Amino acid sequence: MLDEVAKINANANTKTNTKLGIDFLYNLGAFNIKLGLSTIKRLLAKLDNPHQGTLIIHFAGTNGKGSSIITLESLLIAAGYRVASTVSPHLIEFNERFRYQGKSINNQELSFVLGRVWQACSINDDNCHLPKRWQIRPTFFEAQIAMFFVWAKLKKVDYMLVETGLGGRLDATNVVVPHLVAITSISYDHQKYLGNSLALITKEKLGIVKTGAPCFIAKQSPEVLKAIREHSVRKDFYYYGKDFGYKYIHDGDHNKKIFYTNFKKSIDNNQQISQQCELKSLKLVGAYQWQNTATALAIYYYLVGAKGYLGASQIRKTLKKIDWPGRLEYISQKPAILIDAAHNDSGIESLFQYLKDKHSSQKILLATCWMEDKSLSLSYNKYNFHKITYQPLKLANQRAKPADIIKKELEAHKLTTNKPLELAEFVKSIKKDKYKEFALLVITGSLYLLGDFLKIWQSRNI
């Protein structure tokens, strides 16, 4: 691949080094949402349709897509397959959005695939700031997904694992003809684009389902399940709790969990897939991660077939090594700091349930900021318990809600709230031990907040 990178870069009229390239992408508008498939189809056609000819597992859902993808990716790699995955948003670096064999794309290859997209759109150094002169004008996400398909195709992978950006039916990723579809947990988010009811949101997510592609349905609320079953009565829909899942077994002084699958593979002469795998713990924290793992494991069993199954000990070893930063992750013990990407109602419910299970008797400082189109104070109030003090943070992001407004929203619900702080000032206060009255510091509300926090936290200049 690197020979081709060098050859094409030599012929390309661009200087797409990594920093300039990423700046260019952000100038397209990281939050510029334009639903529809016409632009991405034109762009991929110019790139010789790199999304075609490889087995694609397509994920949609409100929460759990990333964790499920990372888990499935790990299992497939352990079984000997070559796997490329795309997940978003990133935590610290854009490179995190594209993964091959569990590792992020390097800067040279990232610059190369951006150069390919420039060529396809007729963008060069002279007109890159003049979109009206481009033949194709992609959004940030359309450019990103086109770059991924080019890169994954050149890697000659066995599987591409692809998650939707927003919704499903009109998402740019829905140009693919998937080999298999996964629908992770669906709840309220992005109602402006997807609808104000769970039934409407579910319908949009199910827009990625295609004829001939089996569909795995993760754990859902009764309302969402009703909407799914009204949408389709196909035999190749496999449901959490019915066809796969996990169950508790009490063994003396210990509780252990057993993952199970028990369904017939409809496209393979009704081959019965009936497997069990015992596990006492996961590296990923939170009850919902057991549900995500059960979904990924069922898909793995479906894809690989009996002759290629990993042994139970290999599966346990693989699952215990999975790392997915920013999801109920403790980044420090003294002081105790927990970061979590919860940015919608169901994510906040899971976070607060975890806090009640593990830290209910402790004083907690919850530092937060969220995006302009959200009102997380409603969810914080719904799940709040008396040990929590809220710390609004000022985030240097054009789409972030101003911290003084966040403070007012929190106070409107009579939640104990500190005065807003700049993010760097907050980190300095932690390092000066100004929050020693609190047993736990929690940073949550947005992956963008977590990423900026980690950059400052890890900086030697603070």
Helices and strands as residue ranges (DSSP letters): H 2-11, H 18-27, H 38-46, E 55-60, H 65-78, E 83-86, G 94-97, E 98-100, E 103-104, H 107-121, G 131-133, H 140-154, E 159-163, G 172-175, E 180-183, H 191-194, H 198-205, G 206-208, E 215-217, H 222-231, E 237-239, E 244-251, E 254-265, E 271-279, H 287-304, G 306-308, H 312-319, E 329-333, E 336-340, H 345-359, E 364-368, H 377-383, E 388-394, H 403-412, E 421-422, H 423-431, E 440-444, H 447-457
